[in-house]
Amino acid sequence: MNLQELNELNEIDAKEVFSRCCSASNWVNDMVKARPFKDIDAVQARAVKVWRTMEKPDFMEAFDGHPKIGDPESLADKYRNTHALASDEQSSVEVASEEVIHKLAIANQQYKQKFGYIFIICATGKTADQMLDLINRRIYNDPESELAIAATEQQKITAIRISVIFS
């Protein structure tokens, strides 16, 4: 897709495109209303600006749009419109050992029990072992600090997805 095509989409189709980047409806709606964009940098800048206005319910909605790290069934079944993007983002998990995937699944369950949402991490460029190490460290954070970290990771993921759509 190119920028002109995005700018010319009807509202419903534009919402679908932006929801592939982030599933928080307030974020999607704001991005749709912000069109037309003059360039990709303007899309990225607006995405960050809008994300910084979001609150906990928006974060939760965005986090809910992610498959669990290390959960192959979740990768296959949850939010099929982001499946291709998420699969690429988590490609290092697909080559991880069964043991590491199992440990990631257990750690993610513990994380979700503590924080109320799945572990959010920008997985691009990280191995499964690195993600396991990060979840094992982040689980000791207090809820407020961890929410801020997860929201920052979501912002990174969104930026990558925007880049992928326009590449």
C-alpha positions, 0 to 999 in steps of 0.5 A: 500500500502507498500513502496516497492509497491510505489517504483515499481509503473510505473510513471502514477500510482505513480502520481495517488497515490501522487495526493491523498496526494496533488494535486499540480502537481509540488509536485507530479512530484517531489515526483515521481522522488524522488523514491525509498524511503528507508522508510516512514520517507524518504517519509515524509521528502521529502514531506516537503522538496519539499513543501518548494520549492513550490510557490503561483501557486503550493499552489493554485493548491493544495488548489483547490484539497480540498472540502470546509469545511462545504460544503456537496455538495463539499465533494461529488462532488469535487476531488473524488480521495481524497474524502475518505481521506477528508471525514475522515479529516472532520468527525467532520463537518458531526456531526455538527449542520446545523447552524454551517455548514451554518455559515462555508459555509458563512465564507468560501465564505467570506474567498474566496472573500478576499483571492481567495481560500477556507479556508485551515485547517488541520481539523483532531481532530477539531470540526466544532465549532473550525474550525468556530472559526479559520476561523473567526479569520484568515479572518482578516489576511493579504493575505501574512500571510494567504497564509503562514498559509494555506500552512502550513496547507496544508503541515499537511494535506499532511503528514496525507494523506501520513500516511493513504496511508501507514497504 
